[in-house]
Amino acid sequence: MDAARARTLWRMLDGRDPAIAVMVLASTKVCALVTEMLWKCSLVNRHELCDAPEESNGPKRNQAPIKLAKEIFFSHIIEFLAPIFPRLCYLALTFAQPFLVRRAIDYISKPKTDGSKERGDGLIAAYALVYYGIAFVSSLYEQSAVRATTVVRADLSMRIYQQSLLLDRVVDTGDSSTTMMTADVERVQLGVRKIHDAWASFVSVAIGLWLIEAQLGLAALVTLGLIGGSLLLGGYWSGRASRFQKNWMAAIEKRLHKTVQVLKGIKSIKQMGAAPAIKTMLEDERQSEIKLSKRFRLQLIALVTLSFTSLTMLPALGLSVHNAVADKSSGRILTAQTAFQVMTLFNIVSSSIQDCTSHVMAIMVGLGSLQRIESFLNQHTWTDPRKSIRDDSISTDESSVGGTSEKKVLTDVAVKIQNVSAKWTEDGEAVIKDATFDVPAHGLTVIAGPTGSGKSTLLRVVLGDLAPSSGTVSVDDSQVAFCDQTPWIANISIRENIVGALPFYEERYRMALHACALDQDIEDLTDGDKHLCGLNGQSVSGGQKVRIALARAIYSKATLVLLDDCLVGLDTNTERHILGEIFAPRGLLSSAPTTTILATSSPRYLPFANYIILIDADGRVVRQGTYAEIAPHIEQLEHDVLQVSDRASTAREPRAQDSDELPNTAITNDIAFKKGANGDWAVYKWYFGVIGWMDFIVFLFLCLLFVIGVIFPQIWLGLWTEKSLQDQIDTLPSFYGVFFGVGSMAWVALFSACVWLFLRIAVRTAALFHHLILSTTLNARMDFFSQTDSGVTLNRFSQDLQITDMELPLAFVGATMNLLMLIAQCIVVTIQSHYAGFAILAIAVVIGFFHEFYLRTSRRLRVMDIEARSPVLSLLLESLDGLATVRAYGWAAWYLRRGIEVLERSQVPFHFLQSAQVTLNLSVDLFVATLALVVISIAVVQMNTSGGSLGLALFNIVGLGQSVKGVVFFWTSLEITLGAVARIRDFTQDTHSEHESDTKPPAEWPSRGEIHFSDVTLTHSTSLPPTISNLTLDIKPGSKMAICGRTGSGKSTLVNSLLGLVQVSSGLISIDDVDISTLAKDEVRSRFVVLPQESLILSVSIREYAKLFGISDEQEIIQGLKKTGLWQTIEQGGGLDMIASSDTFSHGERQLFAMTLACLKKGKIVLMDEPTSHVDNDIQTQLRQTVFDTFPDSTVLCVTHQVATIVEFDIVLVLDDGKIVEQGDPKELLRQPTSRFAQLYSAGEL
């Protein structure tokens, strides 16, 4: 009301002073209102904070300001402020356009005089100055905005990665960082790009309304309500969109977390035949995600429809009210000058309102993502909970009585544990209970105990990775080396994995290689120690991973070395070599001033120990001392400890040819640039086929109705302004009908088109694209996972789907709408100015050539941009997997530098792509400027055009400029985003599937369990030599066969051939007289009971986990867990609703859990590949007996090296160099000194 009073007083000749007073009063009220809405807690001391939130908070405030936004702003204040000046210049030149339109129509409408030529030349010069000025200041502004966006993208990505290196893994495992690094950063950078457009849009609306009011008077105030309502609703829906977007991002994060787990355990998934169930699980997650995205899409539809309401309704409302008032009171006529100047202003205001809603939404969505990032950055970071043992030495020395110092005693202690209890969750049960012991400095200390006793947890406490819930841990503050139970191998070369951040010393490096028996392996590799290990060590064998990790610890020269059962997976010869080189009296660790702590459940390492600590199943230290002191008191482990000479050992290390890994195959980062980079119409055709041709035609028809509804009222207005006063009065009803009727049709058509696209087409394609990527990944052969970096595959599930979910639909609707609008405007301009048609054609050809050149570059840059994010994701996943190791070695700074390097490389294509778009926009603006200059020059020279026709042409030039920029921008965006579609298409078409048949076997197959190999040759890849050649073998139903042999003999390959994980070059494999090559592989695998060496862990409840393998009877599950001794742990964690994770189970307990589920499954064939390598001997015996009791009539094949296990089988099969050299009763063969089985045993290879 104050604004209205001030305006009225300004119009009065004697009302200037009162108007100033009213304006000052209104400004004071606005300041008071803004101050009341601000959050004021930061202005008072903490002890003075008000009790009631209303005293310090505004009506809409429920949280503190985003500190991260302030920090980002002030860190890059120059980049944020640089776009302001060019944006203001662009705003000023934009509002010069309606005045140029009025001047042009005035010039054409008036008779020619002596000064007409000069005024005409000046008019042409003004047009050139304004339109070419718009082109240059617009490009300057956009380039400044690109720079701000680029630095914010880099800043946030680096902060997320740095925080990931500082995470407290007990509080957060870092799974959300992957989503934040991709989806959230993308949304924040889009919000940053739109900041200056947002405030400029509000200013543009205000200026535009003021200028419209000057032309239409009170009629302009009527439109104020529509504009205000649009802005208020836009702000409200933007806020809702931000909240719904957070929920959507959380769902994406959950899906990606499970996808990462699936990619890591893909071999076990295939072995157990769980791929179809896993596929269903992930597709259910995707459907839940899509369901949440619909809420966000609804807000988006509302915002898009609302933003275009001003375009269709503002001119109708304003001009109708003006005409009604003029007709009844003053009798003013609506001239062409006024009509098209006002229409131009309405066009600018409508465009600004659209920008307001879209830009505010982008900013709100960006703020929502920024809040998620800030919450992640504000999480509790890891701090070393350990104390320095040197400090304890000093304090003990100072507190000694009678001058007797204990400092010397304490300096002989490397680790001091006092009353320590530890647990992985705050509300969980303690895994380690009240442990107290000292680890002597120098020498080997062994922490031994049964599976699940907490050995690894205790080692993590000593490492400082897990803070004790009570008690104190004191260690030497020197460098620590750590070898995890599952070796952590980075995606770098073997040498870089060993040397890490340390300087390279040739002699020390060679000593570490020799001590860990790696020198021969490196000689066998074509690229030696420069061989890339791949993500998670995919391109090296399991035993090589163990030895690389151990060599890393030796090379580090650390004074404290922590080994978490890391010698599992080595054959006896290799193990004996390593023990002699490292732990013998003259070994590298024994002879150095190094303290080594080894956690193990195997008793065979105890004689090497200088000190032994025994832990019982409840996590309590029960005995400690030297081996001589401990041996007589060992109870449960006494039998095993006294039989140290038993040659039973863990699984021998398979070479690459004996595993499903391909060490000599290069790791690829992505499919090479193909059609997705170069682009072709086949991608459009494939995409339209995906969305459905009928749906596309319906969408195109709705868009066409919208364009007609926008363009036709402009033509009608041009014709109507040419009428006389009486004709205008007589045709007012039709004027109202055309403007409101056709405008309403346009509004409804737009709403229907958005609903059709976002809630029908986009939703269906979102599910379909995920289905295609997931199916292709799960159906791929095993060599695909050896050759492809996991970061690349994960990028398909994150970046590609993110683009097709949102960027592609927005680009599609924008390109379609603007293209149809451009065609209509070109037709209008050509009709009104015939010569302009030739100019449009000529300039369009030039722009077409430029655009085609740009598209070739932008497509490639977009693909490069997508692929450049893969190394960033790979490094992030790699860092999270090995976070404990990175911290132990003090490599966080080194990894941070690596992160900066890969991030800088990823910034290059991104910045080039954005800059290329700026260049293209500049060319489009120059095209519009040239067209406007041609039209006005023709009008000035010919002087035979009516005012209405020229006004319609010039008005459409203003809109045509926006349409051309819209077409180019959205078409380019569509072409670029279709790069993701092309990547999906190429991935699905070029990735070889392992499924050669979809035939299902009979329901009861296999009913006997008879297996027959006939002259079979097996290989992992056509590029590698055969692992097994011309093998013939018959396995009778119900027999129990153990498979053994030297390293690389083909044991695992033989078992995996039944599962379809290796390629059969020749020969026949049949089960119950059915050739398995003619059957669907997933069906074959699902009929077997498989116990893989690497247990699969997914973040689902125990109940859901069991359902993945077809087990739904809860009582049956509980009874199975009780048999393996896991039920007590699971019951305390929440029963069957407990979420399984790597923190929930130890490595051995994971194998017990896998054994539980296997024993609950029915099958006539049981395949085991070292399934108990991480459990103690008692549990191994128990589980072996459980398998025999559960499957008495089933055929059992077990790859093992433990003699105690082999002798329990009916038959032992000895392989050597891919051939059968012996088979028979293992007990009988052991009695024959000349048998190969006995020779292997005597040589220590079993």
Secondary structure, DSSP 8 states (H G I E B T S, - for coil): -HHHHHHHHHHSTT-HHHHHHHHHHHHHHHHHHHHHHS--GGGS-GGG--SSGGGTS-TT--S---HHHHHHHHHTHHHHHTTHHHHHHHHHHHHHHHHHHHHHHHHHHS---TTHHHHHHHHHHHHHHHHHHHHHHHHHHHHHHHHHHHHHHHHHHHHHHHHHHTB-TTT--STHHHHIIIIIHHHHHHHHHTHHHHHHHHHHHHHHHHHHHHHHTTHHHHHHHHHHHHHHHHHHHHHHHHHHHHHHHHHHHHHHHHHHHHHHTHHHHHHTT-HHHHHHHHHHHHHHHHHHHHHHHHHHHHHHHHHHHHHHHHHHHHHHHHHHHHHHTT-----HHHHHHHHHHHHHHHHHHHHHHHHHHHHHHHHHHHHHHHHHHTS-B-----EEHHHHHHHHHHT-STT---HHHHHTEEEEEEEEEE-SSTTS--SEEEEEEEEESSEEEEEE--TTSSHHHHHHHHHTSS--SEEEEEE-SS-EEEE-SS----SSBHHHHHHTTS---HHHHHHHHHHTT-HHHHHHSTTGGG-B--GGGTTS-HHHHHHHHHHHHHHTT-SEEEEESTTTT--HHHHHHHHHHHTSTTSTTTTTT-EEEEEES-GGGGGG-SEEEEE-TTS-EEEEE-HHHHGGG-STTHHHHHTTT----S-----GGGSS--TTS--BSS--S-HHHH--HHHHHHHHHHH-HHHHHHHHHHHHHHHHHHHHHHHHHHHHHTS-HHHHHHTHHHHHIIIIIIHHHHHHHHHHHHHHIIIIIHHHHHHHHHHHHHHHHHHB-HHHHHHB-HHHHHHIIIIIHHIIIIIHHHHHHHHHHHHHHHHHHHHHHHHH-HHHHHHHHHHHHHHHHHHHHHHHHHHHHHHHHHHHHHHHHHHHHHHHHTHHHHHHHT-HHHHHHHHHHHHHHHHHHHHHHHHHHHHHHHHHHHHHHHHHHHHHHHHHHH--S-HHHHHHHHHHHHHHHHHHHHHHHHHHHHHHHHHHHHHHHHHHHHS-BS-S------TT-SSS--EEEEEEEEES-TTS--SEEEEEEEE-TT-EEEEEESTTSSHHHHHHHHTT-SEEEEEEEEETTEEGGGS-HHHHHHTSEEE-SS----SSBHHHHHHHTT---HHHHHHHHHHTT-HHHHHHTTGGG-B--TTTS-HHHHHHHHHHHHHTS--SEEEEESTTTTS-HHHHHHHHHHHHHH-TTSEEEEE---HHHHTTSSEEEEEETTEEEEEE-HHHHHT-TTSHHHHHHHTT--
